[in-house]
Amino acid sequence: MTVAQPGACINWFVFSLVAWILRAWGRRLPKTRRNFLIGAACVIYVFFLVSHVGRVLPERRESRKAAETELPGISLDDPMLYDTEVPRHALLSNGTMTLKPNVVYITLRSKRIKPANIRGTVKPKRRKKQVPSVQQRNLPNGLQNFDSRETKSMAKRQQRSEGAADSQTWKQGAKPKLADPKDQWKSTDRGSNIRIYSESAPPWFSKEDIETMHLLADGRIARIMQAPFHHGGLILFESDRDPLVNSSLAQGPRRASACQGKCARVKRPLDTSEVFAFHLDRILGLNRTLPSVSRRFQFVQDGHPCPVVFWDSSLYPTDDNLQSSVRLNWGSYQHLLRQKCWQNGKVPKSEWNCTDIHHYEWSKLALFDFLLQVYNRLDRHCCGFKPRKEDACMQQGLKLKCDRQDQINLTHIIQRRHNPRHLVFIDNKGFFDRSEDNLDFKLLEGIKEFPESAISIMKSQHLREKLLQSLFLDRVYWDSQGGRQGIEKLIDVIERRAKILLTYINAHGVKVLPMKN
């Protein structure tokens, strides 16, 4: 005998009660009795319904608790876990349904367990990445591909004594060998501040230039004295009987009071632009400056690098105040440019009032001074640009005298006694921080020709490469300017001024002529 389910009993009772009410309705019972029977039927139905719901709710609560214990951390009260439609497999055979949540199982990665440190295992060696040293990074383009082993050997040789490191050549792909003393200028001592990583120096330097640079950078100082006609000290090197001294330099009445042997002027650390000017002069093919290098001295401002300029006793200025061998003012200088003295081998007439200086020398001087913005020769009173407070013309009050420009004297116009046709550029302090809209174009006034060799180099797009290769020779100057990055900034200024000068030449119809030295 099967036991009837509670839901079936309730349905049977409701159907029988409704049937009885319909029969009573058919007998036309009084209205009060009919209302009583309908209310009693509703109360009985609600009672059975509440009793049935009271049994179902505890069962659901027990099933939820069981599910929570099986899946901790997931709440089953979330309505998003249930389907909106009841699938068929959720209905039991008796018509009831069971709600099964759509549980999403999330698999978490377990922490990786490190393997046990087994003895006897050999870890593979990691090959270190070859990072170029600071010195190699600062090398110009053509010098960055040297073997690292050669670099290490170079450092070891540099730490040795000076005697063991003499006459060593560092050559790529070959073992160092002793150099012939006659060809010593082609090699570079690793302890020297002048470094040459090839068999020969750059072609724009002469043999005498390289010898003088080695002397200025590494020569032993024998004596220090005051330099005549110039501000700053004068140092005498130990090899005062060196055969490199030109015999013509020993002539002149003031030879004994100047320097006996090979000497150099030590200038202020603020004048380091003279080193750049020397290299620029040689690259442009002008060859009018004296050799100059950077060197450190313990007795000069705590060892800061100073420019050391070779002393040439043949430069004899006749005017101590203007430091010039020829006395000229701006008006007479413009007159000489119009007369073109000594051009094409023509002897000037006496009424032209020409000097011994060749006409082409003024073109070379103007080009050189414009690129470096050296104003203390042709524009001593700063009449062609807006000076700053720290400029010498402002400190000396010379700017106020620009209303009489023709009477302004030129300074630092120097010749050699044995070569009066050519000029020698001294005190070449350049200014790299002057803006392009404040350049001194007065330096170019009256110039109608420029040297072809210098203009061709500026047009060839190789000026930067040559300057990098040349300035790299001076180790102290290269490092004091911040390596290659600092040198590149200086070259940027010169390249922009060179473009402005080329534009000026095209706009004013200036001729470009071959000018022999």
C-alpha positions as CSV (number, residue, x, y, z in Angstrom):
1,M,0.0,0.0,0.0
2,T,1.4,3.3,-1.1
3,V,1.3,6.3,1.1
4,A,-0.2,9.4,-0.5
5,Q,2.0,12.4,-0.8
6,P,0.9,15.5,1.2
7,G,0.6,17.6,-2.0
8,A,-1.9,15.0,-3.5
9,C,-4.0,15.1,-0.4
10,I,-4.2,18.8,-0.4
11,N,-5.3,18.8,-4.1
12,W,-7.9,16.1,-3.4
13,F,-9.3,18.1,-0.5
14,V,-9.5,21.4,-2.5
15,F,-11.3,19.7,-5.4
16,S,-13.9,18.0,-3.1
17,L,-14.5,21.3,-1.2
18,V,-15.0,23.2,-4.4
19,A,-17.4,20.4,-5.6
20,W,-19.4,20.6,-2.4
21,I,-19.7,24.4,-2.7
22,L,-21.0,24.2,-6.2
23,R,-23.6,21.7,-5.1
24,A,-24.6,24.0,-2.2
25,W,-24.7,26.9,-4.7
26,G,-27.0,24.8,-6.8
27,R,-29.4,24.3,-3.9
28,R,-29.7,28.1,-3.5
29,L,-28.5,28.4,0.1
30,P,-29.0,31.7,1.9
31,K,-26.3,34.4,1.2
32,T,-24.9,34.4,4.8
33,R,-24.4,30.6,4.7
34,R,-22.8,30.7,1.3
35,N,-20.2,33.3,2.4
36,F,-19.4,31.3,5.5
37,L,-18.7,28.2,3.5
38,I,-16.5,30.1,1.0
39,G,-14.5,31.7,3.9
40,A,-14.1,28.4,5.7
41,A,-12.8,26.8,2.4
42,C,-10.2,29.6,2.0
43,V,-9.0,29.3,5.6
44,I,-8.5,25.5,5.3
45,Y,-6.6,25.9,2.0
46,V,-4.3,28.5,3.4
47,F,-3.6,26.3,6.5
48,F,-2.6,23.3,4.4
49,L,-0.5,25.6,2.1
50,V,1.5,27.1,5.0
51,S,2.1,23.7,6.6
52,H,3.5,22.4,3.3
53,V,5.8,25.5,2.8
54,G,7.1,25.0,6.4
55,R,8.4,21.6,5.5
56,V,10.0,22.6,2.3
57,L,12.1,25.6,3.6
58,P,14.1,23.7,6.2
59,E,15.1,21.1,3.5
60,R,16.3,23.9,1.2
61,R,18.3,25.5,4.1
62,E,20.0,22.2,4.9
63,S,20.9,21.7,1.2
64,R,22.4,25.2,1.0
65,K,24.5,24.6,4.1
66,A,25.8,21.4,2.6
67,A,26.7,23.2,-0.6
68,E,28.6,25.9,1.3
69,T,30.6,23.5,3.2
70,E,31.6,21.8,0.0
71,L,32.5,25.0,-1.8
72,P,33.7,27.5,0.7
73,G,34.0,31.1,-0.3
74,I,31.1,31.0,-2.8
75,S,27.7,32.4,-1.8
76,L,24.7,30.6,-3.1
77,D,22.4,33.5,-2.3
78,D,23.7,35.2,-5.4
79,P,20.8,35.1,-8.0
80,M,23.4,35.1,-10.8
81,L,24.3,31.5,-9.9
82,Y,20.9,30.1,-10.9
83,D,19.4,29.6,-14.3
84,T,16.3,31.5,-15.3
85,E,14.9,28.4,-16.9
86,V,14.6,25.0,-15.1
87,P,16.2,22.2,-17.1
88,R,14.3,18.9,-17.5
89,H,16.9,16.9,-15.5
90,A,16.1,19.1,-12.5
91,L,12.5,17.7,-12.3
92,L,12.0,14.6,-10.2
93,S,9.6,11.8,-11.1
94,N,7.0,13.1,-8.8
95,G,6.9,16.6,-10.3
96,T,9.1,18.4,-7.8
97,M,12.2,20.2,-8.9
98,T,15.7,20.6,-7.3
99,L,17.5,23.9,-7.8
100,K,21.2,23.3,-8.8
101,P,23.4,26.4,-9.0
102,N,25.7,27.0,-12.0
103,V,28.9,26.9,-10.0
104,V,32.0,28.1,-11.9
105,Y,35.0,26.3,-10.7
106,I,38.2,28.5,-10.6
107,T,41.5,26.7,-10.6
108,L,44.3,28.7,-9.0
109,R,48.0,28.1,-9.9
110,S,49.7,26.5,-7.1
111,K,53.0,28.0,-6.0
112,R,56.0,26.6,-7.7
113,I,58.1,24.6,-5.4
114,K,61.8,25.2,-5.9
115,P,63.8,22.0,-6.6
116,A,66.1,20.8,-4.0
117,N,69.6,21.9,-4.1
118,I,71.3,18.8,-5.3
119,R,75.0,18.6,-4.6
120,G,77.2,18.0,-7.5
121,T,75.2,20.0,-10.0
122,V,77.2,22.5,-12.0
123,K,75.4,25.7,-13.0
124,P,76.2,26.9,-16.6
125,K,78.4,30.0,-16.8
126,R,76.7,33.1,-17.9
127,R,78.6,35.0,-20.5
128,K,78.8,38.7,-19.6
129,K,77.6,41.2,-22.1
130,Q,80.5,43.2,-23.6
131,V,79.7,46.8,-22.6
132,P,82.1,49.3,-24.1
133,S,84.1,51.3,-21.6
134,V,83.7,55.1,-21.1
135,Q,86.8,55.7,-23.1
136,Q,85.6,53.6,-26.0
137,R,82.2,55.2,-26.0
138,N,83.9,58.6,-26.3
139,L,85.9,57.6,-29.3
140,P,85.1,59.1,-32.6
141,N,83.4,57.0,-35.3
142,G,86.6,55.6,-36.8
143,L,88.1,54.6,-33.4
144,Q,85.3,52.6,-31.7
145,N,86.0,49.2,-33.2
146,F,89.3,48.4,-31.4
147,D,89.7,45.0,-29.7
148,S,88.9,45.0,-26.0
149,R,92.1,42.9,-25.3
150,E,94.1,45.7,-26.9
151,T,92.3,48.2,-24.7
152,K,93.2,46.2,-21.5
153,S,96.8,45.9,-22.6
154,M,96.9,49.6,-23.3
155,A,95.7,50.3,-19.7
156,K,98.4,48.0,-18.3
157,R,101.1,49.7,-20.3
158,Q,99.8,53.0,-19.0
159,Q,100.3,51.9,-15.4
160,R,104.0,51.0,-16.0
161,S,106.8,53.4,-15.6
162,E,107.5,56.0,-18.3
163,G,110.8,54.5,-19.3
164,A,109.2,51.1,-20.0
165,A,106.4,52.7,-22.0
166,D,108.5,54.8,-24.3
167,S,108.1,54.4,-28.0
168,Q,105.2,51.9,-27.9
169,T,102.8,51.7,-30.7
170,W,99.2,50.5,-30.2
171,K,98.1,49.1,-33.5
172,Q,94.9,47.2,-34.2
173,G,95.5,43.5,-35.0
174,A,99.2,43.7,-34.4
175,K,101.5,43.3,-31.4
176,P,103.1,46.5,-30.1
177,K,106.6,47.0,-31.2
178,L,109.3,49.5,-30.6
179,A,109.3,52.4,-32.9
180,D,112.2,54.1,-34.5
181,P,113.2,57.3,-32.7
182,K,113.2,59.1,-36.0
183,D,109.5,58.2,-36.4
184,Q,108.6,58.7,-32.8
185,W,106.1,61.4,-33.8
186,K,104.0,58.7,-35.6
187,S,103.5,56.7,-32.4
188,T,101.9,57.7,-29.1
189,D,103.2,56.9,-25.6
190,R,100.4,55.4,-23.6
191,G,101.4,57.7,-20.7
192,S,101.1,60.8,-22.9
193,N,98.2,63.1,-23.0
194,I,98.4,63.2,-26.8
195,R,96.9,59.9,-28.2
196,I,97.2,58.7,-31.7
197,Y,95.7,55.3,-32.5
198,S,97.1,54.9,-36.0
199,E,100.5,54.8,-37.8
200,S,100.4,58.5,-38.6
201,A,98.7,61.7,-37.3
202,P,95.8,63.4,-39.1
203,P,97.1,64.9,-42.4
204,W,96.3,68.5,-41.4
205,F,99.0,68.3,-38.7
206,S,102.6,68.7,-39.7
207,K,105.5,66.8,-38.1
208,E,106.4,70.0,-36.1
209,D,102.8,70.3,-34.8
210,I,102.8,66.8,-33.4
211,E,106.3,67.2,-31.8
212,T,105.2,70.5,-30.2
213,M,101.9,69.1,-29.0
214,H,103.9,66.3,-27.2
215,L,106.2,68.8,-25.7
216,L,103.4,71.0,-24.4
217,A,101.4,68.1,-23.0
218,D,104.1,66.0,-21.5
219,G,107.3,68.0,-21.3
220,R,108.9,68.4,-17.9
221,I,108.9,72.0,-16.6
222,A,112.2,73.4,-15.6
223,R,111.4,77.0,-14.7
224,I,108.4,79.4,-14.5
225,M,108.7,83.1,-15.3
226,Q,106.6,86.1,-16.2
227,A,105.8,86.4,-19.9
228,P,106.7,89.7,-21.5
229,F,104.1,91.6,-23.4
230,H,101.4,89.2,-22.4
231,H,99.4,88.4,-19.3
232,G,99.9,85.0,-17.7
233,G,102.9,82.8,-16.9
234,L,105.6,81.5,-19.1
235,I,107.1,78.0,-18.5
236,L,110.4,76.7,-19.6
237,F,110.7,73.1,-20.5
238,E,113.6,71.0,-19.4
239,S,114.9,70.2,-22.9
240,D,116.1,73.8,-23.5
241,R,118.7,72.6,-26.0
242,D,116.3,70.6,-28.1
243,P,117.1,70.7,-31.8
244,L,113.5,71.4,-32.7
245,V,114.0,75.0,-31.8
246,N,114.2,77.0,-35.0
247,S,117.4,78.9,-35.3
248,S,115.6,81.9,-36.6
249,L,113.7,82.2,-33.3
250,A,117.0,83.0,-31.5
251,Q,117.3,86.3,-33.4
252,G,116.1,89.6,-32.1
253,P,117.2,92.0,-29.3
254,R,114.7,90.6,-26.8
255,R,115.5,87.0,-27.2
256,A,117.5,86.8,-23.9
257,S,114.7,88.4,-21.9
258,A,112.0,86.2,-23.3
259,C,112.9,82.5,-23.2
260,Q,116.0,80.4,-23.5
261,G,115.0,77.1,-25.2
262,K,111.5,75.8,-25.7
263,C,108.8,77.6,-23.8
264,A,105.0,77.9,-23.6
265,R,102.4,80.3,-22.2
266,V,100.0,79.1,-19.5
267,K,96.7,80.8,-19.8
268,R,93.6,80.8,-17.6
269,P,91.2,77.8,-17.5
270,L,88.5,80.1,-19.0
271,D,90.6,80.4,-22.2
272,T,90.3,76.7,-23.2
273,S,88.7,77.7,-26.4
274,E,92.2,78.4,-27.7
275,V,92.7,74.7,-28.0
276,F,89.6,74.3,-30.2
277,A,90.8,77.3,-32.2
278,F,94.1,75.6,-32.9
279,H,92.5,72.4,-34.2
280,L,89.9,74.4,-36.3
281,D,92.7,76.4,-37.9
282,R,94.6,73.3,-39.0
283,I,91.6,71.6,-40.4
284,L,90.5,74.6,-42.4
285,G,94.0,74.8,-43.9
286,L,94.8,78.3,-42.6
287,N,97.8,77.4,-40.4
288,R,98.0,80.7,-38.7
289,T,97.7,79.8,-35.0
290,L,100.3,78.5,-32.6
291,P,100.1,74.9,-31.3
292,S,98.0,74.7,-28.1
293,V,97.0,71.8,-25.8
294,S,95.3,71.4,-22.5
295,R,97.3,70.5,-19.4
296,R,96.8,70.3,-15.7
297,F,99.0,72.1,-13.2
298,Q,98.8,71.7,-9.5
299,F,99.9,75.3,-9.0
300,V,97.1,76.7,-11.2
301,Q,93.6,76.8,-9.7
302,D,93.6,73.4,-8.0
303,G,94.7,71.4,-11.0
304,H,92.1,72.6,-13.5
305,P,93.1,72.1,-17.1
306,C,94.6,75.2,-18.7
307,P,95.5,76.0,-22.3
308,V,99.2,75.9,-22.9
309,V,100.2,77.8,-26.0
310,F,103.6,77.4,-27.7
311,W,105.9,80.4,-27.2
312,D,107.3,81.8,-30.5
313,S,109.9,84.5,-29.7
314,S,109.9,85.7,-33.3
315,L,106.5,87.4,-32.6
316,Y,107.8,90.7,-31.6
317,P,105.0,93.3,-31.0
318,T,106.1,96.9,-31.5
319,D,103.1,98.3,-29.5
320,D,102.9,96.9,-26.0
321,N,99.4,98.3,-25.4
322,L,97.7,97.0,-28.5
323,Q,100.0,93.9,-28.8
324,S,100.3,94.4,-32.5
325,S,103.3,94.6,-34.8
326,V,101.3,96.9,-37.2
327,R,99.4,99.9,-35.9
328,L,96.0,100.1,-37.7
329,N,92.6,101.6,-37.0
330,W,89.3,100.6,-38.5
331,G,89.5,103.3,-41.2
332,S,93.0,102.4,-42.4
333,Y,92.1,98.7,-42.3
334,Q,89.1,99.3,-44.6
335,H,91.4,101.3,-46.9
336,L,93.9,98.3,-47.1
337,L,91.0,96.0,-48.1
338,R,90.1,98.2,-51.0
339,Q,93.7,98.5,-52.2
340,K,94.3,94.7,-52.2
341,C,97.9,95.0,-51.2
342,W,100.3,92.5,-52.6
343,Q,97.6,90.5,-54.4
344,N,98.7,88.6,-57.5
345,G,102.3,89.5,-56.8
346,K,101.8,93.2,-57.6
347,V,104.0,95.6,-55.7
348,P,101.7,98.3,-54.1
349,K,102.3,102.0,-54.8
350,S,103.6,104.2,-52.1
351,E,100.4,106.4,-52.1
352,W,98.4,103.3,-51.2
353,N,99.9,103.2,-47.7
354,C,100.0,99.4,-47.7
355,T,101.7,97.4,-45.0
356,D,103.7,94.2,-45.5
357,I,100.7,92.0,-44.8
358,H,99.2,90.2,-47.8
359,H,95.7,91.0,-48.8
360,Y,94.5,87.4,-48.4
361,E,95.5,87.4,-44.8
362,W,92.6,89.6,-43.9
363,S,90.1,87.2,-45.5
364,K,91.5,84.3,-43.5
365,L,91.4,86.3,-40.3
366,A,87.8,87.4,-40.9
367,L,86.6,83.8,-41.6
368,F,88.4,82.4,-38.6
369,D,87.2,85.1,-36.2
370,F,83.6,84.8,-37.4
371,L,83.4,81.1,-36.8
372,L,84.7,81.5,-33.3
373,Q,83.2,85.0,-32.7
374,V,86.6,86.4,-31.7
375,Y,86.0,90.1,-31.4
376,N,89.1,91.4,-29.7
377,R,91.0,91.9,-33.0
378,L,88.7,93.6,-35.5
379,D,85.9,94.8,-33.2
380,R,87.5,95.5,-29.9
381,H,84.7,97.9,-28.8
382,C,81.9,95.4,-29.5
383,C,80.3,97.7,-32.1
384,G,78.9,94.8,-34.2
385,F,76.8,92.9,-31.6
386,K,75.2,93.3,-28.2
387,P,77.8,92.5,-25.6
388,R,77.1,91.1,-22.1
389,K,78.2,92.6,-18.8
390,E,81.1,90.1,-18.5
391,D,82.6,91.0,-21.9
392,A,85.8,93.0,-21.7
393,C,84.4,95.9,-23.8
394,M,81.6,96.4,-21.3
395,Q,83.9,96.2,-18.3
396,Q,86.3,98.7,-19.8
397,G,83.6,101.0,-21.1
398,L,84.7,100.7,-24.7
399,K,81.1,100.2,-26.0
400,L,80.4,103.9,-25.5
401,K,83.1,104.9,-28.1
402,C,81.4,103.2,-31.1
403,D,80.3,106.6,-32.5
404,R,83.8,107.0,-33.9
405,Q,84.4,103.6,-35.4
406,D,87.1,104.7,-37.9
407,Q,89.3,105.8,-35.0
408,I,89.1,102.5,-33.2
409,N,92.5,100.7,-33.2
410,L,92.9,97.0,-34.1
411,T,94.6,94.7,-31.7
412,H,96.6,91.5,-31.8
413,I,97.7,92.1,-35.4
414,I,100.9,90.1,-35.2
415,Q,103.6,89.1,-37.8
416,R,106.8,87.2,-37.7
417,R,110.0,89.1,-38.2
418,H,111.2,86.6,-40.8
419,N,107.8,86.3,-42.5
420,P,106.0,89.7,-42.6
421,R,103.6,88.8,-45.3
422,H,101.6,86.4,-43.1
423,L,99.7,87.0,-39.9
424,V,99.8,84.9,-36.7
425,F,96.5,84.6,-34.8
426,I,97.1,84.9,-31.1
427,D,94.7,85.2,-28.1
428,N,92.0,83.2,-29.9
429,K,89.4,83.2,-27.2
430,G,86.2,82.1,-28.9
431,F,82.6,82.3,-27.6
432,F,80.3,79.3,-28.2
433,D,77.4,80.6,-26.2
434,R,76.5,83.6,-28.5
435,S,73.1,83.2,-30.1
436,E,72.8,83.1,-33.9
437,D,70.7,86.3,-33.9
438,N,73.6,88.2,-32.2
439,L,76.6,87.3,-34.3
440,D,79.2,89.9,-35.1
441,F,78.9,90.5,-38.8
442,K,81.1,93.6,-38.5
443,L,84.0,91.1,-38.7
444,L,83.1,90.4,-42.3
445,E,82.8,94.0,-43.4
446,G,85.0,94.9,-46.4
447,I,85.9,91.2,-47.1
448,K,85.3,90.4,-50.8
449,E,87.2,87.0,-51.1
450,F,87.4,83.9,-49.0
451,P,89.9,81.0,-49.2
452,E,88.7,78.1,-51.3
453,S,90.2,75.4,-49.1
454,A,88.4,76.5,-46.0
455,I,85.0,77.0,-47.8
456,S,85.3,73.6,-49.5
457,I,85.7,71.9,-46.1
458,M,82.7,73.6,-44.8
459,K,80.7,72.5,-47.8
460,S,81.9,68.9,-47.8
461,Q,79.9,67.9,-44.7
462,H,83.1,66.5,-43.2
463,L,83.9,69.3,-40.8
464,R,82.4,67.4,-37.8
465,E,84.2,64.2,-38.6
466,K,87.5,66.0,-38.9
467,L,87.0,68.0,-35.6
468,L,86.2,64.8,-33.7
469,Q,89.2,63.0,-35.0
470,S,91.4,66.0,-34.3
471,L,90.2,67.0,-30.8
472,F,90.4,63.4,-29.7
473,L,94.2,63.6,-29.8
474,D,94.1,66.0,-26.8
475,R,93.1,63.7,-23.9
476,V,92.9,66.4,-21.2
477,Y,90.8,68.8,-23.4
478,W,88.5,66.0,-24.5
479,D,87.8,64.9,-21.0
480,S,87.4,68.4,-19.6
481,Q,84.7,69.2,-22.1
482,G,82.6,66.2,-21.1
483,G,83.8,63.7,-23.7
484,R,82.2,63.2,-27.0
485,Q,78.8,64.7,-25.9
486,G,80.4,68.0,-24.9
487,I,82.6,68.2,-28.0
488,E,79.6,67.5,-30.2
489,K,77.8,70.5,-28.7
490,L,80.7,72.8,-29.6
491,I,80.9,71.4,-33.1
492,D,77.1,72.0,-33.5
493,V,77.7,75.7,-32.9
494,I,80.6,75.9,-35.4
495,E,78.5,74.0,-38.1
496,R,75.6,76.4,-37.7
497,R,77.8,79.4,-38.0
498,A,79.5,77.9,-41.1
499,K,76.0,77.6,-42.7
500,I,75.3,81.2,-41.9
501,L,78.7,82.2,-43.4
502,L,77.9,80.2,-46.6
503,T,74.6,82.0,-46.9
504,Y,76.3,85.3,-46.4
505,I,78.7,84.5,-49.2
506,N,75.9,83.7,-51.6
507,A,73.9,86.7,-50.7
508,H,76.7,89.2,-51.0
509,G,78.4,87.7,-54.0
510,V,81.7,87.2,-52.2
511,K,84.3,85.4,-54.3
512,V,85.9,82.1,-53.3
513,L,89.5,82.0,-54.5
514,P,92.5,79.7,-54.1
515,M,94.8,81.3,-51.6
516,K,98.2,79.7,-51.3
517,N,100.0,79.8,-48.0
